[in-house]
Amino acid sequence: MNDTASTGFGEHGKNGVAPVLLVALALLVLLPALSLRIPVLRGDALYEVIPRLMAVARNVQNGALPLWDPHTFAGAKPFYADDAALLFYPVMLPFYWLADTTDPAQSLEMLVLIPYAIHVLWACAGAYLFARLVLRLGPAAAVVMGLLWGLSPDMTENIEHVPDAFLFSYVPWAMLAAARFMATRRLRWWILGTLCLVVIGCTGGKQHVIRIYFAVALTVSLLWILDIRRPTTRHACQRRGDFPDTDAGRNGPNGAACVSKPVAARRRPRVDLSPLFAPLLRSLLPAALMFVFALGMAAFAWAGTLEAVSWMKGYVPMTHEIASGLDRCSSMHPLYLVTVFVPDFYGVLDSRHAWGAGYAGGVQTSSVFTGGLFTVAAALAALAHWIPRRPRDEEERRLRNWTWIAALTFVLFLLAVLGRYTPVFRWLCAVLPWFFRFPHAVYYRFACCWSLAILAGIGLHGILNSPRFRGAASRRALAALCIGLATAGIAAALLAYTTIQRDPGVAAGMRGYEMLTAFGEWGWFLRGPLLYAAVASAALLVTLLGLRPRTRNRLLVLGVLAETCGLAILLVYVSLSGDLNRQPGDFRLTTRHRRHRLLSDYAGHRLAVHTQDIASQTGTRWTSLYGDIDNQAWAVQGRALLGFSGKPLLPRFQDTLSDFTGGIVFSPIVREVPLGFFRNMNVGVIADCLLARPLPLPIASRAGAHPVYTVTDVLPSAYLQDRVVAASPAKQKQHLLDSDLRQAVYVDRGLLQEDPRVAAATSAREPRGFTALQQQGQRDVVDRSLPNRARIDVDIEAPAMLVLTQCWHPGWKARVNGQPAPVRRVNYIQQGIWLERGWHSIELRFFPASLKYGIVVSAAAWLVFLGVVIAGRQLGKKEEVISDR
């Protein structure tokens, strides 16, 4: 009996059952989250993703993408330069329109959960089609591969940071298009591959985008290397609509193998380079053009991020220090490889015990590599079955090639994940600095998960179809190898626990040992990871050795599916995310230590709502002294001073914050309250979420135990000043932090020489008092209702500088009474517009130059791309006519 039939949906059975089963399993895992019945929100989802998406949706509903961010950092972190803003991802536009930004529950479902579920299904479908069309696997193995990627750690863990989940969902589609193009040379696959790479470039997370481009390019290169080793033959059939190709040995239309004839022997020169250059021109060069066109066509999305790179230098130390990949937190200790066989071996996924409360970032990402013994057994089966044997036909050659590709990429990216713990990583950093110097080596884990999914699918296909695995000896060897590796890993980890010297350096990279020492939870350890290892080993032995083929095949599939779904459920509904030790003590129990069902359940959001209600009465900014809480200004439509920066900030604003904030650069925490700076930046309300010591300010109200203070003598968000003083940047910064800007507006020394009107007006008369000047200048409130714009009307009796307490950026342009007017940088970081006497209508627009250049490059790339597509279609039609003759 054919073993494939015993799986329930064999090669010749009803293949439509397979994708339905795949979708049903994925939805079953996500159903509790979609129903809003179980708390799944923590970390990034609470204080960054949902509030930011709500702000973007609100602006989109007002008619434009919000390039500038009025909510946090006084505009020092524009949306267009923020990878996580999802401004240019077209798939999100319908969800932005449908979101009700006044309802946090509806916004959560419309902006996060539903798009997330759709992209999980999209990832499953892409991996399934890759298995069917590229690897030619049976339905059962294709379902396993689809679920292994769609519910992989990189997908499920990112329910708290959905932009990364969106990004990873396109990995199998890009791989599918690239592989099919390399095999068929069809123009349609080249177009699909290019468009997939364009969408990946628009999704965000540029450090992930570059890694995905690298993984796809590496796969294409390996395919090309394997391709040029094939013997030269000539088709007896013609392909239609392809790139020009006269090579032999290719598949015909619809992927069917063509009947090939050997080329007649000819005299050749001793040095014949045509077998190298012909495939290079036919396949590798067009494949490389996919990446070139994708980068150009998506230039409008990455141009702003490219501009922001210069802001980070010198202001975010991790960009240069951690980016080398040689620090402890960005590299995975080799002992954590045991989690490939035993998920949650170090307890970092379980919030019910102490280990999960104290892990480091590198441990967390490395401890959710894959799904366990059944998955690893399937992957080892692929290596044992396809690599040693010589292929007999086209199908076996394809599976053997892809086994090699998956194994090589797994090893390469595993070396990247291990980072500083491997002797070759420093060399890799030197040879490939662009790819290996991006922050956090563990971010290459996605390529390991993808390679492992390919190996597991190929291995399961071989077990279900190959006679070699019907013998007891091969199955016994496979079980012994898998269980032996897992046992060796467990023994090494436990031995290392008793022998490794526990110094701060080791603890920083091996948090599992540190937490085990501190809490001594051997009971949980025995009932959890070791119990799983025992049960899974017994089940694998029984499945491979003690059952008939029909039952064995079913249980092999079910074992991989059960482990995959179980790990996904653990990641989505149980695991923590983030480092609790960096949270302020009073807010640990309200942020990551506890999951939340809705944004409104989050204590930080409730504090922001309460603070914003007070600030809106005075028309001022507010701050909570803690960056994560200030992010809620996005959700409550407020203006906060701080935020979760996530790099980059405008350099001068970052430099100003460094004088009075502490903590990591991602989440600034106010250590010393600079009341002068707060007054000068229009901060009228302070919510003390740290409870360090009382502030010398009146208390307006209390939000639970947290006092909310009001700040007196706050400068308006826009005011007039007719005394202009030239000062160096250092002096301007000192005045911004310590002085009262009612006395003067401070400008660069070159401004008085550049604009004689300012110098003449300020030296010709004595300046008026600040209060008198504001009373004489009739002024409307600044209107920021439209994205990327601001409007204000002023009627003044004498020339003066209109100062706006928001960050200067060269992308701001002003028109006064319809005429262009320069926007000056004053008071170190603020905006200033010089006005003459009389009534003025001022309109400010924000459109950075980098975005303009990106749009030009994108438009040109799209035109060239369309030209290439049209030319390729015409060439295909001509070849079709010639072949018909």
ABEGO torsion letter per residue (X at the ends): XBAAAAAGBBAABBAAAAAAAAAAAAAAAAAAAAAGABBABBEAAAAAAAAAAAAAAAAAAAGBBBABBAABGGGABBAAABAAAGAABAAAAAAAAABBAABAAAAAAAAAAAAAAAAAAAAAAAAAAAAAAAAGBBAAAAAAAAAAAAABAAAAAAAABAAAAAAAAAAAAAAAAAAAAAAAGBAAAAAAAAAAAAAAAAAEGAAAAAAAAAAAAAAAAAAAAAAAABBBBBBABBBBGBBBBABBGBBBBGGBBBBBBBBBBBBBBABBAAAAAAAAAAAAAAAAAAAAAAAAAAAAAAAAAAAAAAAABGABAAAAAAAAGABAAABBBAAAAAAAABBGAAGAABAABAAAAABBAAAAAAAAABAEAAAAAAAAAAAAAAAABBBABAAAAAAAAAAAAAAAAAAAAAAAAAEAABAAAAAAAAABAAAAABBGAAAAAAAAAAAAAAAAAAAAAAAAABAAAABAAAAAAAAAAAAAAAAAAAAAAAAAAAABBBBAAAAAABAAAAAAAAAGBAAAAAABAAAAAAAAAAAAAAAAAABBAAAAAAAAAAAAAAAAAAAAAAAAAABBBEBAAABBAAAAAABAABBBABAAABAAAAAAAAAAAAAAAAGBBBBAGBAAAAAAAAAAGBBBABEBAGOBBBAAAAAAAAAABBEBAABBBBABBBAAAAAAAGBABBBBAAGABBBBBBBABBBEABBBBBBBGBBBABBBBABBBBBBAAAAAAAAAABBAAABBBBBAAAAAABAAAAAAAAABBBBBAAAAAAABBBBBBBAABBGBBBBBBBBABBBBBBBBBBBBAABBBBBGGBBBBBBBBGGABBBBBBBBEBBBBBBBBBBAAAAAAAAAAAAAAAAAAAAAAAAAAAAAAAAAAAAX
